Amino acid sequence: MLDNLLTHLAAKADHVADLPILQSADPFLETAGEDLRRRMFITESADGALQCLRPEFTIPICLHYASQPGRYAYGGTVFRQGRESGVEFKQVGLEDLGNTDKITADVASIMDMMNALNAAGMQAPNLTLGDQTLFAELVHALDMPAALVSRLERNFGAADALERVIDEVAGAARTAQDHADPAIARMAASEDVTGLEAAVMSRMEAGGLSPRSGRSPGDIVARMIEKARAAHFQLASERAEKLRAFLRLEAPLNGATDALAEFAAQHELNFGKALDDFKARLEGLEGQGLDLAAHTYRASFGRKLEYYTGILFEVNASGESVAGGGRYDRLCSLLGAAGPVPAVGFSITLDRLEKAIGEGA
C-alpha cells in the first residue's frame, strides 16, 4: 500500500522527499509539543548530541526543504512510544511549502488527502474541519493578559486541558508563585518597574551575571509584570461562556459559515478576515466536488502537534485518526528559515487505513 499511495501522491507533488530515519532530536523537542515529545525514541550520539528515530515527517521536511518551495510527497516508517497498534508504523503524506495562495493550497491539500483515501479503497471518509484562526480571533477579542491568551491558544484542540484553563481564568484571582520573595511578588503585582529593575540588577550582580547576558533586566521585569497580571486576572462569567459556547459549535460544512456568523452576531464579535477565508475554503472544496453536507465543522477540533496555526482537518475511523493535517505557517521560521514560509500538509497512517478498509469504513 505504501508504494501505491506514494506513487499516487508523487503525481500531485513537485518532489519526493528523501529523509533519514535517524534525526536530530532538538527540532522535535523544541517545536512539536508535549504529546509528541514524550513519545519519541531518543538516543545520544558519540559527541553528546541528542538524536531520535523519526517520529513524523513534517519537521524534517521543513528543515531540509524550506529554502526550496514546492510540494513534497513522502512515505516511510515513523516511530512513537505508547502506541497500541505498534510503535513502528508507516505513513505517507504531502507537504506544500511556500505557496502564498493559502486558500488554494489548503483546498488542494484536503482534496489530495481525501482522494488518496478513496484511491486506497476507504469508503466515504468523513472529514472533520477546525480552524485555530477563528478561535484566536475570539480569544483576542476578550481582552485578556497576553500570558493567558497564549495558554488558551496553546491548549486549543486538547479539550480537557482547555476547559481547565477556562475554569481557572473564570475562577477566583490567583496568587503568583514564581517568586519566593514576597517583596518581588508585591512589586510585580503593583507594576513597580523601577523597584523590580533594581531587584533584578541586584540579583544578577550577586550571581556574577552581566546585564547583557541572556534576557535584559527590562525584559525580565516585563515578563514578571505580565505573569502577575495573568495571576490576578479574572474573566467575567459571560466572557467565559462565550469561549464555551464557541467550543460547542458543530455543524455540517454546508451550514458552518452561517453557524459562525450567527454566533458572531449573538456575541457581538467580528471574525473578520478569518471567517471570510474559512468561507472561501469551503467554497473551494465544494468547487472541487466535496459534498459539504457529508462532512463536519467542529469549533473545538484541533490536533495535538503544537506547530499548527490555522485550518485543521482529519479523517477518523473507529475512534482513531486515519489521516489528518493542517496549516503551519510559523514552523519553518522556528526551525531557522531565513523568512516566513507558508505551509500546509497532511499524513496518512497506513495501519489505521488498512484497518478502516477492512472494517468497510
Stockholm file with secondary structure:
# STOCKHOLM 1.0

chainA/1-361         MLDNLLTHLAAKADHVADLPILQSADPFLETAGEDLRRRMFITESADGALQCLRPEFTIPICLHYASQPGRYAYGGTVFRQGRESGVEFKQVGLEDLGNTDKITADVASIMDMMNALNAAGMQAPNLTLGDQTLFAELVHALDMPAALVSRLERNFGAADALERVIDEVAGAARTAQDHADPAIARMAASEDVTGLEAAVMSRMEAGGLSPRSGRSPGDIVARMIEKARAAHFQLASERAEKLRAFLRLEAPLNGATDALAEFAAQHELNFGKALDDFKARLEGLEGQGLDLAAHTYRASFGRKLEYYTGILFEVNASGESVAGGGRYDRLCSLLGAAGPVPAVGFSITLDRLEKAIGEGA
#=GR chainA/1-361 SS CHHHHHHHHHTTSSEECCCCSEEESHHHHHHSCHHHHTTCCEEECTTSCEEEECCCSHHHHHHHHTTSCEEEEEEEEEECTTCTTCSEEEEEEEEEESCSCHHHHHHHHHHHHHHHHHHHTCCSCCEEEEEHHHHHHHHHHTCCCHHHHHHHHHTTTCHHHHHHHHHHHHSSCCCCCSCSCHHHHHHHHHTCHHHHHHHHHHHHHHTTCCTTSSSCHHHHHHHHHHHHHHHHCCCCHHHHHHHHHHHTCEEEHHHHHHHHHHHHHHTTCCCTHHHHHHHHHHHHHHHTTCCGGGSEEETTCCCSCTTCCSEEEEEEETTEEEEEEEECTTHHHHTTCSSCCCEEEEEEEHHHHHHHHHTTC
#=GC SS_cons         CHHHHHHHHHTTSSEECCCCSEEESHHHHHHSCHHHHTTCCEEECTTSCEEEECCCSHHHHHHHHTTSCEEEEEEEEEECTTCTTCSEEEEEEEEEESCSCHHHHHHHHHHHHHHHHHHHTCCSCCEEEEEHHHHHHHHHHTCCCHHHHHHHHHTTTCHHHHHHHHHHHHSSCCCCCSCSCHHHHHHHHHTCHHHHHHHHHHHHHHTTCCTTSSSCHHHHHHHHHHHHHHHHCCCCHHHHHHHHHHHTCEEEHHHHHHHHHHHHHHTTCCCTHHHHHHHHHHHHHHHTTCCGGGSEEETTCCCSCTTCCSEEEEEEETTEEEEEEEECTTHHHHTTCSSCCCEEEEEEEHHHHHHHHHTTC
//
